[in-house]
Amino acid sequence: MTTVEHTAAAGRPRAAGAGGARRPLTARIAARAGGGALRIFLVLVALFWLMPSVGLLLSSLRGPQRIASSGWWQVFTEPAQLTWDNYARLLSDGKVTGSLLTTAEITVPATLLVVALGSLAGYAFAWLDFPGRDGLFLVVVGLLVVPVQVALIPVAGLFGAVGLFETTAGVILFHTAFGLPFAVFLLRNFFAEIPRELLEAARLDGAGELRLFTRVVLPLGGPAIASLGIFQFLWVWNDMLIALIFADSGHPPITVALQQEVRQFGNNIDVLAPGAFLSMVVPLIVFFAFQRQFVSGVMAGAVK
């Protein structure tokens, strides 16, 4: 081999299979993740995941006779059977519309309280020095493993003694108390990843703790806070156990109202289908409205 050929051969990169350094397994998987086969698979998974929701929607748009005699997929061959009569009857029922309002009255305050208190506590555990901080944080983490069912009887007795049993305020307090441990744990870990130099620079500029929290920490923790808000909203909106025990039986949330419809009238799917879909629409709207922040928070937590 001549000198020129030897130099050219030395300058060519060696193939990965010929003794060269191979890329890591995660890099090879990520490189193949953009393939068409994977995209088709993900589309099929998404369609399979959406099928129950689509079936519920189409069932809610069919008459009771049609629902009893055939499946919802018959809509694709006979689209003329679709009607809004079920929703008209449902929305004319003051009990159902009132239950939706009661659900919103419970869910919105419970979500805002958990996000606000969890953000403050998470910042305190992450960046403030006070006696017993680590021990208290361990107690908060330990509360994550306490099941809700354990507290039902003691809390019911406490609420009965202070006049909060079968009240909206009692349900809000219960959801707030049991949502805070996870909120504090999540936000504390997220806030602790903020560079210390950034906070020290803000302190050197004269920022106090409150201004530091509102102007620096909250904007940086937006994805995690949005993720927490979505989780808490979905948990409270879809809850039935706590609402069934602690809510006012005269003004129940939508989950309890639908359960009472089943108990009173049996298999009345023409009432339950539109009611269930209405109760599902609001969480879907909230999730898709904040899905970008939710994905950012999940990815940030995965990277950290």
PyMOL commands that set and color helices and strands:
alter all, ss='L'
color gray80, all
select helices_A, chain A and resi 3-11+16-18+25-32+36-60+64-69+72-76+79-81+85-91+94-127+133-143+148-162+168-191+196-204+209-220+222-237+241-246+254-265+269-289+291-303
alter helices_A, ss='H'
color red, helices_A
deselect
rebuild
show_as cartoon
